[in-house]
Amino acid sequence: MTFRFIHTSDWQIGKPFRNFEDRVAGRLEGARLSVIERIGKIAEAHGARHVLVAGDIYDAQTVPLKTLMQPVHRMQKAGGVTWWLLPGNHDPAKAGGIWERLRSQGLPDNVRVLDAPGVVEMEPGVFVLPAPLTARSVASDPTAFMDEAATPPGAARIGLAHGSIKGFGSGEESAVSIDPDRARKAGLDYLALGDWHGSAKINQRTWYAGTPEPDRFPDNAPGFVLCVHIEGGAAEPKVEAIASAAFIWAKREFDVSAAGDLAGVERDLEVLAGDPANLVLRLRIGGRVRLEEIAEVERWCEGLEAKLQHLETDLTGLLPRAEEADFDLFSVSEELGEAARFLSGIADDESDQRRAVAAAALARLAGLSRQVTAGDA
């Protein structure tokens, strides 16, 4: 027997992107919906008839009706795929909650809600053991029942749960603890987990899929779904991570010693995304460059921002290095020149705790001097 399915989690439909301008936030929110269609196509391309979503399909209990139904319509379009939805810590199964609202609207035949623990037959000889959450945090391991859950001899057993294993969990941890040895104890062929927003292997039979469309600057590996092959018997499952994201989120740090180094920085950034318009980047540039080149670095950042979907730039670690010729910037007055030399002396002193503040003030003073000079011209 070979059984293939797609493991995904943490869609968090309805998640707001409040730290982004409205134009970008709308695109990021839209990508979290369009990824559902991509997952359906991935399933079809890999011969997977089922998609298991390990919790946090929605970001909150109180999403509007439009937001509630948008993912359902997209899942319905993939008519050859059955979608199995597990309540997580953001969308727990509780009375009067989001899953009762969803059912009241009617669900297509290929969308199944697993809001009660138990044993559910997916196909002949294949069973899913869902462990839905009923609250944002629970005191006991919701997967414990799997140890005693009976299935026919030789049947494939797939656990589906949402929670934290050995410190794994999202930035907003669910406060749900799962035994890392659950797959062995319960005789599972595979334990599909959600909560951690990056793909992660716990052991041969226990995996986090991660969010298929990133929603933050990662320290893990978001933007994938897992295609799982179960061969039956004692064989370990084969797991393949498949890229699913529309937008690439990244954070990078570079130190430069001259504005000319920025060409190398740009080459390094080009490998992050085939289309720079799909890149959401947090960029820190540090090091020391000549004072007259600070403005050149700032202009380069402005040009880069125009190419990307979104850019957050941190230049607080970029310190100016003033050479004698650079003080010509302050020739508009003797007092400015003296102030610039004073600040430069502090900025050059590695033992002075005021160094970073003095460097920032020197760069600001140079910028103001340029404006004055340009105005006089």
C-alpha positions as a Markdown table, in Angstrom:
| # | Residue | x | y | z |
|---|---|---|---|---|
| 1 | Met | 0.0 | 0.0 | 0.0 |
| 2 | Thr | 1.2 | 3.5 | -0.9 |
| 3 | Phe | -0.7 | 6.4 | 0.6 |
| 4 | Arg | 0.3 | 10.0 | -0.2 |
| 5 | Phe | -1.0 | 13.2 | 1.4 |
| 6 | Ile | -0.1 | 16.8 | 2.0 |
| 7 | His | 0.7 | 18.0 | 5.5 |
| 8 | Thr | 0.3 | 21.7 | 6.1 |
| 9 | Ser | -0.7 | 24.0 | 9.0 |
| 10 | Asp | -0.9 | 27.5 | 10.4 |
| 11 | Trp | -2.7 | 29.3 | 7.6 |
| 12 | Gln | -4.1 | 31.8 | 10.1 |
| 13 | Ile | -6.6 | 33.2 | 7.6 |
| 14 | Gly | -7.6 | 36.7 | 8.6 |
| 15 | Lys | -4.3 | 37.6 | 10.2 |
| 16 | Pro | -3.8 | 41.4 | 10.0 |
| 17 | Phe | -0.4 | 42.9 | 8.9 |
| 18 | Arg | -0.6 | 46.1 | 10.9 |
| 19 | Asn | 3.1 | 47.0 | 10.6 |
| 20 | Phe | 2.8 | 47.3 | 6.8 |
| 21 | Glu | 1.3 | 50.0 | 4.7 |
| 22 | Asp | -2.2 | 49.2 | 3.4 |
| 23 | Arg | -1.1 | 48.3 | -0.1 |
| 24 | Val | 1.4 | 45.7 | 1.1 |
| 25 | Ala | -0.8 | 44.4 | 3.9 |
| 26 | Gly | -3.5 | 43.7 | 1.4 |
| 27 | Arg | -1.2 | 41.7 | -0.8 |
| 28 | Leu | 0.2 | 39.7 | 2.1 |
| 29 | Glu | -3.3 | 38.9 | 3.3 |
| 30 | Gly | -4.3 | 37.9 | -0.2 |
| 31 | Ala | -1.3 | 35.6 | -0.4 |
| 32 | Arg | -2.5 | 33.6 | 2.6 |
| 33 | Leu | -5.7 | 32.8 | 0.6 |
| 34 | Ser | -4.1 | 32.1 | -2.8 |
| 35 | Val | -1.7 | 29.6 | -1.2 |
| 36 | Ile | -4.7 | 27.3 | -0.7 |
| 37 | Glu | -5.1 | 27.0 | -4.4 |
| 38 | Arg | -1.4 | 26.4 | -4.8 |
| 39 | Ile | -1.6 | 23.6 | -2.2 |
| 40 | Gly | -4.5 | 22.0 | -4.1 |
| 41 | Lys | -2.4 | 22.0 | -7.3 |
| 42 | Ile | 0.6 | 20.6 | -5.4 |
| 43 | Ala | -1.5 | 17.8 | -4.1 |
| 44 | Glu | -2.9 | 17.0 | -7.5 |
| 45 | Ala | 0.6 | 17.1 | -9.1 |
| 46 | His | 2.0 | 14.7 | -6.5 |
| 47 | Gly | -0.9 | 12.3 | -6.6 |
| 48 | Ala | -2.1 | 13.2 | -3.1 |
| 49 | Arg | -5.9 | 12.9 | -2.6 |
| 50 | His | -5.9 | 14.4 | 0.9 |
| 51 | Val | -4.6 | 17.5 | 2.6 |
| 52 | Leu | -4.2 | 17.5 | 6.4 |
| 53 | Val | -4.2 | 20.9 | 8.0 |
| 54 | Ala | -2.8 | 20.7 | 11.5 |
| 55 | Gly | -4.5 | 23.6 | 13.2 |
| 56 | Asp | -4.8 | 27.4 | 13.1 |
| 57 | Ile | -6.6 | 27.5 | 9.8 |
| 58 | Tyr | -8.0 | 30.8 | 11.0 |
| 59 | Asp | -6.3 | 33.5 | 13.0 |
| 60 | Ala | -9.1 | 34.2 | 15.5 |
| 61 | Gln | -12.6 | 33.1 | 16.4 |
| 62 | Thr | -14.2 | 36.4 | 15.4 |
| 63 | Val | -13.3 | 36.7 | 11.7 |
| 64 | Pro | -16.0 | 38.2 | 9.5 |
| 65 | Leu | -18.3 | 35.9 | 7.5 |
| 66 | Lys | -16.4 | 36.8 | 4.2 |
| 67 | Thr | -13.1 | 35.8 | 5.8 |
| 68 | Leu | -14.7 | 32.6 | 7.2 |
| 69 | Met | -15.9 | 31.4 | 3.8 |
| 70 | Gln | -13.0 | 32.5 | 1.5 |
| 71 | Pro | -10.8 | 29.5 | 2.2 |
| 72 | Val | -13.7 | 27.1 | 1.9 |
| 73 | His | -14.5 | 28.3 | -1.6 |
| 74 | Arg | -10.8 | 27.8 | -2.6 |
| 75 | Met | -10.7 | 24.3 | -1.1 |
| 76 | Gln | -13.9 | 23.4 | -2.9 |
| 77 | Lys | -12.3 | 24.3 | -6.3 |
| 78 | Ala | -9.8 | 21.4 | -5.7 |
| 79 | Gly | -12.6 | 18.9 | -6.1 |
| 80 | Gly | -10.2 | 15.9 | -6.4 |
| 81 | Val | -8.7 | 16.7 | -2.9 |
| 82 | Thr | -10.3 | 16.1 | 0.5 |
| 83 | Trp | -9.3 | 18.7 | 3.1 |
| 84 | Trp | -9.1 | 17.7 | 6.7 |
| 85 | Leu | -9.2 | 20.7 | 9.1 |
| 86 | Leu | -8.1 | 20.5 | 12.7 |
| 87 | Pro | -8.9 | 23.3 | 15.2 |
| 88 | Gly | -5.7 | 24.8 | 16.8 |
| 89 | Asn | -5.0 | 27.3 | 19.5 |
| 90 | His | -6.0 | 30.3 | 17.4 |
| 91 | Asp | -9.3 | 28.6 | 16.3 |
| 92 | Pro | -10.2 | 26.1 | 19.0 |
| 93 | Ala | -13.3 | 24.0 | 18.9 |
| 94 | Lys | -15.7 | 25.4 | 21.5 |
| 95 | Ala | -19.4 | 26.0 | 21.8 |
| 96 | Gly | -20.6 | 28.9 | 19.7 |
| 97 | Gly | -17.1 | 29.2 | 18.1 |
| 98 | Ile | -15.8 | 29.5 | 14.6 |
| 99 | Trp | -16.4 | 25.8 | 13.6 |
| 100 | Glu | -20.1 | 25.9 | 14.5 |
| 101 | Arg | -20.3 | 29.1 | 12.5 |
| 102 | Leu | -18.6 | 27.4 | 9.6 |
| 103 | Arg | -20.9 | 24.4 | 9.7 |
| 104 | Ser | -24.0 | 26.6 | 9.8 |
| 105 | Gln | -22.9 | 28.0 | 6.4 |
| 106 | Gly | -22.7 | 24.5 | 4.9 |
| 107 | Leu | -19.5 | 22.7 | 3.8 |
| 108 | Pro | -18.7 | 21.1 | 0.5 |
| 109 | Asp | -18.2 | 17.3 | 0.5 |
| 110 | Asn | -14.4 | 17.6 | 0.2 |
| 111 | Val | -14.0 | 19.8 | 3.3 |
| 112 | Arg | -14.0 | 17.9 | 6.6 |
| 113 | Val | -13.8 | 19.4 | 10.1 |
| 114 | Leu | -12.1 | 17.2 | 12.7 |
| 115 | Asp | -13.3 | 18.9 | 15.9 |
| 116 | Ala | -13.6 | 15.8 | 18.1 |
| 117 | Pro | -10.8 | 13.4 | 19.1 |
| 118 | Gly | -11.1 | 9.9 | 17.8 |
| 119 | Val | -10.5 | 7.6 | 14.8 |
| 120 | Val | -11.7 | 8.7 | 11.4 |
| 121 | Glu | -11.3 | 6.6 | 8.2 |
| 122 | Met | -9.9 | 8.6 | 5.3 |
| 123 | Glu | -9.8 | 5.8 | 2.8 |
| 124 | Pro | -10.0 | 2.0 | 3.2 |
| 125 | Gly | -7.2 | 1.0 | 5.5 |
| 126 | Val | -6.1 | 4.6 | 6.3 |
| 127 | Phe | -7.2 | 6.3 | 9.5 |
| 128 | Val | -6.5 | 9.8 | 10.9 |
| 129 | Leu | -6.4 | 10.3 | 14.6 |
| 130 | Pro | -7.2 | 14.0 | 15.2 |
| 131 | Ala | -6.4 | 15.8 | 18.5 |
| 132 | Pro | -8.4 | 19.1 | 18.2 |
| 133 | Leu | -7.8 | 21.8 | 20.7 |
| 134 | Thr | -10.8 | 23.1 | 22.7 |
| 135 | Ala | -9.0 | 26.1 | 24.2 |
| 136 | Arg | -5.9 | 28.3 | 23.5 |
| 137 | Ser | -4.1 | 26.3 | 26.1 |
| 138 | Val | -4.8 | 22.9 | 27.7 |
| 139 | Ala | -3.3 | 21.2 | 30.7 |
| 140 | Ser | -2.9 | 17.7 | 29.3 |
| 141 | Asp | -1.4 | 16.3 | 26.2 |
| 142 | Pro | -4.2 | 16.2 | 23.6 |
| 143 | Thr | -2.5 | 13.3 | 21.8 |
| 144 | Ala | -2.5 | 10.9 | 24.8 |
| 145 | Phe | -5.7 | 9.2 | 23.6 |
| 146 | Met | -3.9 | 7.9 | 20.5 |
| 147 | Asp | -2.0 | 5.3 | 22.5 |
| 148 | Glu | -5.3 | 3.4 | 23.1 |
| 149 | Ala | -7.2 | 4.3 | 20.0 |
| 150 | Ala | -8.0 | 1.1 | 18.1 |
| 151 | Thr | -7.7 | 0.6 | 14.3 |
| 152 | Pro | -7.9 | -2.5 | 12.2 |
| 153 | Pro | -4.7 | -4.7 | 12.0 |
| 154 | Gly | -2.4 | -3.4 | 9.4 |
| 155 | Ala | -4.2 | -0.1 | 8.9 |
| 156 | Ala | -2.2 | 3.1 | 8.4 |
| 157 | Arg | -2.4 | 5.4 | 11.4 |
| 158 | Ile | -1.9 | 9.1 | 11.0 |
| 159 | Gly | -1.9 | 11.4 | 14.0 |
| 160 | Leu | -3.0 | 15.1 | 13.6 |
| 161 | Ala | -2.3 | 17.6 | 16.4 |
| 162 | His | -1.3 | 21.2 | 17.2 |
| 163 | Gly | 1.1 | 22.1 | 20.0 |
| 164 | Ser | 4.7 | 22.2 | 21.2 |
| 165 | Ile | 7.3 | 19.5 | 21.3 |
| 166 | Lys | 10.6 | 20.2 | 23.2 |
| 167 | Gly | 10.3 | 23.9 | 22.9 |
| 168 | Phe | 9.1 | 23.9 | 19.3 |
| 169 | Gly | 6.2 | 26.3 | 18.8 |
| 170 | Ser | 5.3 | 29.5 | 17.2 |
| 171 | Gly | 6.4 | 32.9 | 18.5 |
| 172 | Glu | 3.0 | 32.9 | 20.3 |
| 173 | Glu | 3.3 | 29.4 | 21.8 |
| 174 | Ser | 0.1 | 27.5 | 22.3 |
| 175 | Ala | 0.9 | 26.3 | 25.8 |
| 176 | Val | 0.0 | 22.8 | 24.6 |
| 177 | Ser | 2.6 | 20.2 | 25.3 |
| 178 | Ile | 2.9 | 17.0 | 23.1 |
| 179 | Asp | 5.0 | 14.0 | 24.0 |
| 180 | Pro | 7.9 | 13.8 | 21.5 |
| 181 | Asp | 7.6 | 10.0 | 21.6 |
| 182 | Arg | 3.9 | 9.9 | 20.8 |
| 183 | Ala | 4.3 | 8.4 | 17.3 |
| 184 | Arg | 6.2 | 5.4 | 18.8 |
| 185 | Lys | 3.9 | 4.9 | 21.8 |
| 186 | Ala | 0.7 | 5.1 | 19.7 |
| 187 | Gly | 2.0 | 3.1 | 16.8 |
| 188 | Leu | 1.6 | 5.9 | 14.3 |
| 189 | Asp | 2.9 | 5.8 | 10.8 |
| 190 | Tyr | 3.2 | 9.6 | 10.9 |
| 191 | Leu | 2.3 | 12.4 | 13.4 |
| 192 | Ala | 1.4 | 15.6 | 11.5 |
| 193 | Leu | 1.9 | 18.7 | 13.8 |
| 194 | Gly | 1.1 | 22.4 | 13.6 |
| 195 | Asp | 2.1 | 25.4 | 15.7 |
| 196 | Trp | 5.8 | 25.9 | 14.7 |
| 197 | His | 5.7 | 28.2 | 11.7 |
| 198 | Gly | 8.7 | 26.5 | 10.0 |
| 199 | Ser | 9.1 | 23.0 | 8.6 |
| 200 | Ala | 10.9 | 20.9 | 11.1 |
| 201 | Lys | 11.6 | 17.2 | 11.6 |
| 202 | Ile | 11.3 | 15.9 | 15.2 |
| 203 | Asn | 12.0 | 12.3 | 14.3 |
| 204 | Gln | 11.4 | 10.0 | 11.4 |
| 205 | Arg | 7.6 | 9.9 | 12.0 |
| 206 | Thr | 7.0 | 13.3 | 13.6 |
| 207 | Trp | 7.1 | 16.5 | 11.6 |
| 208 | Tyr | 6.0 | 20.1 | 11.7 |
| 209 | Ala | 4.9 | 21.4 | 8.3 |
| 210 | Gly | 5.1 | 25.1 | 9.1 |
| 211 | Thr | 3.0 | 27.9 | 7.5 |
| 212 | Pro | 2.8 | 27.6 | 3.7 |
| 213 | Glu | 2.9 | 31.4 | 3.4 |
| 214 | Pro | 5.3 | 33.3 | 5.7 |
| 215 | Asp | 3.9 | 35.9 | 8.0 |
| 216 | Arg | 7.0 | 37.1 | 9.8 |
| 217 | Phe | 10.8 | 37.5 | 9.4 |
| 218 | Pro | 11.9 | 33.9 | 10.0 |
| 219 | Asp | 14.3 | 32.1 | 12.2 |
| 220 | Asn | 13.0 | 28.9 | 10.9 |
| 221 | Ala | 11.9 | 27.5 | 7.5 |
| 222 | Pro | 8.4 | 28.8 | 6.5 |
| 223 | Gly | 6.9 | 28.7 | 3.1 |
| 224 | Phe | 6.6 | 24.9 | 2.5 |
| 225 | Val | 4.1 | 22.1 | 2.6 |
| 226 | Leu | 5.1 | 18.4 | 3.2 |
| 227 | Cys | 4.3 | 15.6 | 0.8 |
| 228 | Val | 4.2 | 12.5 | 2.8 |
| 229 | His | 4.4 | 8.9 | 1.4 |
| 230 | Ile | 3.3 | 6.0 | 3.7 |
| 231 | Glu | 4.3 | 2.6 | 2.3 |
| 232 | Gly | 2.8 | 0.6 | 5.1 |
| 233 | Gly | 4.3 | -2.1 | 7.4 |
| 234 | Ala | 7.3 | -1.0 | 9.3 |
| 235 | Ala | 8.6 | 1.3 | 6.6 |
| 236 | Glu | 9.4 | 4.9 | 7.6 |
| 237 | Pro | 7.4 | 7.6 | 5.8 |
| 238 | Lys | 9.1 | 9.5 | 3.0 |
| 239 | Val | 8.7 | 13.2 | 3.5 |
| 240 | Glu | 9.4 | 15.9 | 0.8 |
| 241 | Ala | 9.3 | 19.6 | 1.5 |
| 242 | Ile | 7.7 | 21.5 | -1.4 |
| 243 | Ala | 7.9 | 25.3 | -1.7 |
| 244 | Ser | 4.5 | 26.9 | -1.6 |
| 245 | Ala | 5.0 | 30.6 | -0.8 |
| 246 | Ala | 4.3 | 33.6 | -3.0 |
| 247 | Phe | 6.4 | 36.0 | -1.0 |
| 248 | Ile | 9.9 | 35.4 | 0.4 |
| 249 | Trp | 10.5 | 36.9 | 3.8 |
| 250 | Ala | 14.1 | 37.3 | 4.8 |
| 251 | Lys | 16.4 | 39.2 | 7.1 |
| 252 | Arg | 20.0 | 39.9 | 6.3 |
| 253 | Glu | 22.9 | 41.8 | 7.9 |
| 254 | Phe | 25.9 | 43.2 | 6.1 |
| 255 | Asp | 29.0 | 45.2 | 7.1 |
| 256 | Val | 30.5 | 47.6 | 4.5 |
| 257 | Ser | 33.6 | 49.7 | 4.5 |
| 258 | Ala | 32.7 | 51.7 | 1.4 |
| 259 | Ala | 29.7 | 52.5 | -0.7 |
| 260 | Gly | 31.2 | 50.4 | -3.4 |
| 261 | Asp | 30.6 | 47.3 | -1.2 |
| 262 | Leu | 26.9 | 47.7 | -1.9 |
| 263 | Ala | 27.2 | 46.1 | -5.3 |
| 264 | Gly | 28.2 | 42.9 | -3.6 |
| 265 | Val | 25.3 | 43.2 | -1.1 |
| 266 | Glu | 22.9 | 43.6 | -4.0 |
| 267 | Arg | 24.3 | 40.5 | -5.7 |
| 268 | Asp | 23.8 | 38.5 | -2.4 |
| 269 | Leu | 20.2 | 39.7 | -2.2 |
| 270 | Glu | 19.4 | 38.7 | -5.8 |
| 271 | Val | 19.6 | 35.0 | -4.9 |
| 272 | Leu | 16.8 | 35.3 | -2.3 |
| 273 | Ala | 14.0 | 35.7 | -4.8 |
| 274 | Gly | 13.7 | 35.2 | -8.5 |
| 275 | Asp | 11.5 | 38.3 | -8.7 |
| 276 | Pro | 12.6 | 41.1 | -6.3 |
| 277 | Ala | 9.0 | 42.3 | -6.2 |
| 278 | Asn | 8.2 | 39.1 | -4.2 |
| 279 | Leu | 10.8 | 39.8 | -1.5 |
| 280 | Val | 9.9 | 41.1 | 2.0 |
| 281 | Leu | 13.2 | 42.1 | 3.5 |
| 282 | Arg | 14.5 | 43.3 | 6.8 |
| 283 | Leu | 18.0 | 44.7 | 6.1 |
| 284 | Arg | 20.7 | 45.8 | 8.5 |
| 285 | Ile | 23.8 | 47.5 | 7.2 |
| 286 | Gly | 26.6 | 48.2 | 9.6 |
| 287 | Gly | 30.3 | 49.0 | 9.4 |
| 288 | Arg | 32.2 | 52.3 | 8.8 |
| 289 | Val | 32.2 | 54.3 | 5.6 |
| 290 | Arg | 33.5 | 57.8 | 4.7 |
| 291 | Leu | 31.2 | 60.5 | 5.9 |
| 292 | Glu | 30.5 | 61.7 | 2.3 |
| 293 | Glu | 29.3 | 58.2 | 1.4 |
| 294 | Ile | 26.6 | 58.0 | 4.1 |
| 295 | Ala | 24.2 | 59.8 | 1.7 |
| 296 | Glu | 25.1 | 57.4 | -1.1 |
| 297 | Val | 24.2 | 54.4 | 1.1 |
| 298 | Glu | 20.9 | 56.0 | 2.0 |
| 299 | Arg | 20.1 | 56.6 | -1.7 |
| 300 | Trp | 21.0 | 53.0 | -2.5 |
| 301 | Cys | 18.5 | 51.9 | 0.1 |
| 302 | Glu | 15.8 | 54.1 | -1.4 |
| 303 | Gly | 16.5 | 52.6 | -4.8 |
| 304 | Leu | 16.3 | 49.0 | -3.3 |
| 305 | Glu | 13.0 | 49.8 | -1.6 |
| 306 | Ala | 11.5 | 50.6 | -5.0 |
| 307 | Lys | 12.4 | 47.2 | -6.3 |
| 308 | Leu | 11.1 | 45.1 | -3.4 |
| 309 | Gln | 7.6 | 44.3 | -2.1 |
| 310 | His | 8.7 | 45.7 | 1.3 |
| 311 | Leu | 11.9 | 46.8 | 2.8 |
| 312 | Glu | 12.8 | 47.6 | 6.5 |
| 313 | Thr | 16.2 | 49.2 | 6.7 |
| 314 | Asp | 18.3 | 49.6 | 9.8 |
| 315 | Leu | 21.4 | 51.9 | 9.4 |
| 316 | Thr | 22.0 | 52.5 | 13.1 |
| 317 | Gly | 25.1 | 50.3 | 12.9 |
| 318 | Leu | 26.6 | 52.3 | 10.0 |
| 319 | Leu | 29.1 | 54.7 | 11.4 |
| 320 | Pro | 30.7 | 57.5 | 9.4 |
| 321 | Arg | 34.5 | 57.8 | 9.2 |
| 322 | Ala | 35.5 | 61.4 | 8.6 |
| 323 | Glu | 38.7 | 62.1 | 6.7 |
| 324 | Glu | 40.2 | 65.6 | 6.3 |
| 325 | Ala | 38.5 | 66.2 | 2.9 |
| 326 | Asp | 35.1 | 65.3 | 4.4 |
| 327 | Phe | 35.2 | 68.4 | 6.6 |
| 328 | Asp | 34.7 | 70.5 | 3.5 |
| 329 | Leu | 31.0 | 69.6 | 3.9 |
| 330 | Phe | 30.9 | 72.0 | 6.9 |
| 331 | Ser | 32.6 | 74.9 | 5.2 |
| 332 | Val | 29.4 | 77.0 | 5.5 |
| 333 | Ser | 30.5 | 78.1 | 8.9 |
| 334 | Glu | 33.5 | 77.7 | 11.3 |
| 335 | Glu | 31.1 | 76.6 | 14.1 |
| 336 | Leu | 29.8 | 73.7 | 12.1 |
| 337 | Gly | 33.3 | 72.6 | 11.3 |
| 338 | Glu | 34.3 | 72.6 | 14.9 |
| 339 | Ala | 31.2 | 70.7 | 15.9 |
| 340 | Ala | 31.9 | 68.1 | 13.2 |
| 341 | Arg | 35.4 | 67.6 | 14.4 |
| 342 | Phe | 34.3 | 67.2 | 18.0 |
| 343 | Leu | 31.7 | 64.6 | 17.0 |
| 344 | Ser | 34.2 | 62.8 | 14.8 |
| 345 | Gly | 36.7 | 62.5 | 17.6 |
| 346 | Ile | 34.1 | 60.8 | 19.8 |
| 347 | Ala | 32.9 | 58.6 | 17.0 |
| 348 | Asp | 36.5 | 57.4 | 16.4 |
| 349 | Asp | 37.0 | 56.5 | 20.0 |
| 350 | Glu | 36.0 | 52.9 | 20.5 |
| 351 | Ser | 36.2 | 53.2 | 24.3 |
| 352 | Asp | 33.7 | 56.1 | 24.4 |
| 353 | Gln | 30.1 | 55.0 | 25.2 |
| 354 | Arg | 28.8 | 58.0 | 23.3 |
| 355 | Arg | 30.4 | 56.7 | 20.1 |
| 356 | Ala | 27.2 | 55.6 | 18.3 |
| 357 | Val | 25.2 | 58.7 | 19.3 |
| 358 | Ala | 28.1 | 61.0 | 18.1 |
| 359 | Ala | 28.3 | 59.1 | 14.8 |
| 360 | Ala | 24.6 | 59.4 | 14.2 |
| 361 | Ala | 24.8 | 63.2 | 15.1 |
| 362 | Leu | 27.7 | 63.6 | 12.7 |
| 363 | Ala | 25.8 | 62.0 | 9.8 |
| 364 | Arg | 22.8 | 64.1 | 10.6 |
| 365 | Leu | 24.9 | 67.3 | 10.7 |
| 366 | Ala | 26.4 | 66.4 | 7.3 |
| 367 | Gly | 22.9 | 65.9 | 5.9 |
| 368 | Leu | 21.8 | 69.3 | 7.1 |
| 369 | Ser | 24.9 | 70.9 | 5.7 |
| 370 | Arg | 24.2 | 69.4 | 2.3 |
| 371 | Gln | 20.6 | 70.8 | 2.4 |
| 372 | Val | 21.9 | 74.3 | 3.3 |
| 373 | Thr | 24.6 | 74.1 | 0.5 |
| 374 | Ala | 22.0 | 72.9 | -2.0 |
| 375 | Gly | 19.6 | 75.7 | -0.9 |
| 376 | Asp | 22.3 | 78.3 | -1.4 |
| 377 | Ala | 23.0 | 76.9 | -4.9 |
